[in-house]
Amino acid sequence: MFFGDDSTGVAHTNFAIDSTTTGPIGKFSSIEEITMATSGNVKEAVPSALSSDGTSFSVTWASQ
């Protein structure tokens, strides 16, 4: 699964706004990467690093 400008070709698909910042995910000073795991700590969904321009990332799902 892909998210952001680089992956979708749609401008501003990875922009956000908070009280101090507006822009792509890479512009924010604090970014939390979240890996989805089961209660047994088996990884289910793992995000990639941000693209070099800070606008895109992907998520790899575990195969069933």
DAVEN-V870236 format. One record per backbone hydrogen bond with DSSP energy under -0.5 kcal/mol. CO is the residue of the C=O (numbers start at 1). NH is the residue of the N-H. Records with the same first field share a line. If there is no record, write none. Layout:
CO=NH, NH
//
This chain:
1=59
3=57
4=8
5=9
9=11
10=13
12=15
14=25
16=23
21=18
23=16
24=27
25=28
29=31
31=33
32=34
33=35
34=36
36=44, 45
38=41
41=43
42=38
44=62
45=36
46=60
51=54
54=26
55=5
56=51
57=3
58=48
59=61
60=46
//
